[in-house]
Amino acid sequence: MLSHTAVFTRLVRDHMGPAPVTVPVGTSCEDAVRRMRDAQADSIVIVDGDGTPVAIITEQDVVRRLAFQLPGNTPVDQVMTAPLQTVRDDELLYHAIAQMRRGRLRHMPVVDKHGGVVGGLQLHHALAMAAQQMVDQIEILTHSETVEGMKHTKQAQVEVAKQLCSDAVPAPEIQALLSRINNDLCRRIVNLCVMQMAAAGWGDPPVEFDVITLGSGGRGESYLYPDQDNGFVLADYPDARHTEVDPWFIELAERMTEALNQVGFGYCKGNVMATNPLWRKTISQWHDQIGRWVGKGAGTALRLADIFFDFVPVYGTGALAADLRAFVTEAAQRPFFLREMYKLDEEHEVALGPFNRLLLDKLDGPNKGKLNLKLTGTLPLVGAVRIAALARGVAETSTLKRIATLQRQSKLSADEQDYLSGAYRHIANLLLRQQLRDFEAGEAVGNHVSIDALSKRERDMLVDGFRAIKQYRSRLRADLTGELF
């Protein structure tokens, strides 16, 4: 059985059929129908002289507009349906489903990045991926390619998360879906900004670039309202072009971060955004900066590295981000650096005291007496697993995938994997549930959970999870530092 969120992860190319039959503009209707019959096709695509699809003729067109009504030598130009809607092969499937449903289209040609026809998508095949509830979710998650439309998509995430949570879909699956939607919104916003800049006279991007997202979005572990953590990775260019290239990307960064804020991704309080030159660099500059972070292994450098390591590309070809990931994976495997990273992450202590007593927030305010499940739950686990993964050259960014990979490498026992994965899933479920409750109550969505809102079984599971995290962190500390206590 497919996951409740599977349809949101698939690309059009994964579900398209063979490339449709094509004929050039000017072909006679008789020849076009013969080609359809010989190929046993239910549609035929009309292409221009460059092979770009411009129109379509379907079986319905033949029956309603052509058969017994027009001479066979009538050019297809007189009966074809134009302009033609197409979809890129690297588009997310659920966007294509929404486009076809709203346009009442049964067939849609699939094109590659160059505009050439590479396949065909049929609505009934695509819908076979989605149960009715998923179709309903697709409808509320797809809007116009405008900032206002994407704002509606962002707002609709809460309703979808609530539906999935009520269907007992595991919290990590819901987190992954929220992250994919957020990253897709970022991609669409960048694309919109690039087009707007071209229309405003800025021209096309002066060099190739990837946009990366960091933190929970990079791990696929977002909750309801993450702020924006992003950066640019630019292809190298001669210093002589700096006054041409840099202003273009400064403008893009400002437009992108402003649009993201309007959509619902608040500005990062720590200024981890592409508007900050620290997070907007060429690939060579990134190599140099990471080398300094890893080599210095102290203070601010450690904190910046800790923020950076979970990045994934959300716009561009991904080639520059892949280069950067390979460099980071190798560069970070330095014992001294990893020891210092661990000491930094020790600031995030697990909320479990002597005699397995849960430690509650003592600061005056609305959260006094509650558990901060992010600061004292997921962060201590995420940080420890990240360090262990870096030490072993694991390129994965998801916490659960890192845990699974470490177990396959015999760096975690089967029991440790089970306890740590279970701890992450349980904490994520409690956090997401609380955030949905906060939203329903009209309160600020945060990371604090009242212990009174937990059942005895949930508290027991939380204690077991916290204990497993503490034990693993102690073992990791001994592995990295040689210190037992």
ZINOR-V662529 format. One record per residue. N is the residue number from 0. NEAR is the number of other ideal C-beta (glycine too) atoms within 12 Angstrom. D_LAST is the distance of its C-alpha to the last C-alpha in whole Angstrom. Layout:
BEGIN
N/NEAR/D_LAST
N/NEAR/D_LAST
END
This chain:
BEGIN
0/5/47
1/15/46
2/22/43
3/28/44
4/36/43
5/24/44
6/37/48
7/38/46
8/26/44
9/31/47
10/26/49
11/35/53
12/24/53
13/23/51
14/32/54
15/33/57
16/27/60
17/17/62
18/26/64
19/35/67
20/33/70
21/36/72
22/36/75
23/26/76
24/26/78
25/21/81
26/31/81
27/24/84
28/32/83
29/22/85
30/23/82
31/42/79
32/33/80
33/19/81
34/26/78
35/31/76
36/16/78
37/13/77
38/20/74
39/12/74
40/28/72
41/26/72
42/39/71
43/42/72
44/44/71
45/39/73
46/32/72
47/23/73
48/10/74
49/13/70
50/22/69
51/23/67
52/41/68
53/30/70
54/34/72
55/39/72
56/45/74
57/34/73
58/22/75
59/19/76
60/30/78
61/31/80
62/16/81
63/15/81
64/21/83
65/29/84
66/19/85
67/11/89
68/15/89
69/22/89
70/14/90
71/20/88
72/15/88
73/23/87
74/24/84
75/38/81
76/22/80
77/24/82
78/32/80
79/34/77
80/32/74
81/21/73
82/13/71
83/32/68
84/26/65
85/36/62
86/39/58
87/30/56
88/31/54
89/26/51
90/35/51
91/35/49
92/39/51
93/40/51
94/36/53
95/44/56
96/38/56
97/35/57
98/30/59
99/33/61
100/23/61
101/18/62
102/20/65
103/14/66
104/28/66
105/24/66
106/39/65
107/43/63
108/44/63
109/40/60
110/34/60
111/23/57
112/14/56
113/13/60
114/21/62
115/22/63
116/37/63
117/28/61
118/34/61
119/39/62
120/43/60
121/30/62
122/31/61
123/18/61
124/25/59
125/39/56
126/24/57
127/19/56
128/31/52
129/33/52
130/20/53
131/11/55
132/20/52
133/34/50
134/24/54
135/22/54
136/33/50
137/36/52
138/24/54
139/25/52
140/39/50
141/34/52
142/27/55
143/17/56
144/26/55
145/21/55
146/27/52
147/18/54
148/23/54
149/35/50
150/23/49
151/24/51
152/37/49
153/38/46
154/23/47
155/28/48
156/43/44
157/30/43
158/24/46
159/37/45
160/44/42
161/24/43
162/25/45
163/34/43
164/34/40
165/17/43
166/19/44
167/13/40
168/31/39
169/24/36
170/34/34
171/37/33
172/32/36
173/41/37
174/39/35
175/37/36
176/40/40
177/44/39
178/37/37
179/36/40
180/44/43
181/44/41
182/40/41
183/35/44
184/47/46
185/45/44
186/35/46
187/35/49
188/43/49
189/38/48
190/28/51
191/30/53
192/37/52
193/30/53
194/20/57
195/22/57
196/27/57
197/19/59
198/12/62
199/14/61
200/10/62
201/23/59
202/18/59
203/15/57
204/29/53
205/27/54
206/26/51
207/25/49
208/40/46
209/38/43
210/46/42
211/46/38
212/49/36
213/43/32
214/39/30
215/38/30
216/42/34
217/38/33
218/42/30
219/37/33
220/43/31
221/43/33
222/42/34
223/40/37
224/27/37
225/38/35
226/28/36
227/45/37
228/41/35
229/48/37
230/50/38
231/46/41
232/45/41
233/38/44
234/28/46
235/22/47
236/24/50
237/14/52
238/13/51
239/8/55
240/18/54
241/20/51
242/13/54
243/18/55
244/29/52
245/24/49
246/18/52
247/31/52
248/39/48
249/26/48
250/28/51
251/42/49
252/36/46
253/23/47
254/29/50
255/43/47
256/36/44
257/24/47
258/35/48
259/41/45
260/25/45
261/25/48
262/35/47
263/31/44
264/39/41
265/20/40
266/25/40
267/27/36
268/10/35
269/21/33
270/22/36
271/32/34
272/37/38
273/42/41
274/27/42
275/24/40
276/20/40
277/30/37
278/35/37
279/35/41
280/32/41
281/32/42
282/32/41
283/21/41
284/28/39
285/36/36
286/24/36
287/18/36
288/29/34
289/36/31
290/22/31
291/21/30
292/32/27
293/33/26
294/19/27
295/21/26
296/29/22
297/20/22
298/14/23
299/16/26
300/24/26
301/32/23
302/24/24
303/30/27
304/38/26
305/38/24
306/35/27
307/40/29
308/42/27
309/39/29
310/41/32
311/41/35
312/31/39
313/40/42
314/35/45
315/34/46
316/19/46
317/22/43
318/17/43
319/33/42
320/34/39
321/21/38
322/28/39
323/40/36
324/34/34
325/19/34
326/30/33
327/38/30
328/24/29
329/20/29
330/28/28
331/38/25
332/22/24
333/25/22
334/19/19
335/20/19
336/32/20
337/35/18
338/26/15
339/28/16
340/41/17
341/37/14
342/26/13
343/28/16
344/34/16
345/25/13
346/17/16
347/27/17
348/23/15
349/38/16
350/37/18
351/28/17
352/17/16
353/9/15
354/9/18
355/19/18
356/17/20
357/33/21
358/26/21
359/22/24
360/25/25
361/15/26
362/13/28
363/8/32
364/13/34
365/14/35
366/26/31
367/14/30
368/20/29
369/30/28
370/39/26
371/34/25
372/46/25
373/35/25
374/29/22
375/35/20
376/41/21
377/46/22
378/34/21
379/41/17
380/46/18
381/39/21
382/42/19
383/44/16
384/46/19
385/43/21
386/42/19
387/39/19
388/39/22
389/42/23
390/29/21
391/28/23
392/24/26
393/33/27
394/27/30
395/29/30
396/37/29
397/32/29
398/42/25
399/34/27
400/26/29
401/39/25
402/40/24
403/25/27
404/27/27
405/35/24
406/27/24
407/18/28
408/19/26
409/12/24
410/28/21
411/31/20
412/19/22
413/16/24
414/14/23
415/28/20
416/29/23
417/21/25
418/28/22
419/42/21
420/33/25
421/27/26
422/41/23
423/43/25
424/31/28
425/36/28
426/46/26
427/44/29
428/35/32
429/39/31
430/42/31
431/42/34
432/33/36
433/37/35
434/36/36
435/31/39
436/25/40
437/27/39
438/24/42
439/18/44
440/13/44
441/8/45
442/16/41
443/17/39
444/27/37
445/27/33
446/31/30
447/32/30
448/39/30
449/26/31
450/26/30
451/14/33
452/21/34
453/25/32
454/14/33
455/11/31
456/12/31
457/25/30
458/25/27
459/16/26
460/25/26
461/40/24
462/31/21
463/24/21
464/39/21
465/38/18
466/27/16
467/37/16
468/42/15
469/32/12
470/26/11
471/39/13
472/35/11
473/23/8
474/24/10
475/38/11
476/27/8
477/16/8
478/24/12
479/27/12
480/22/10
481/12/9
482/15/6
483/9/4
484/7/0
END
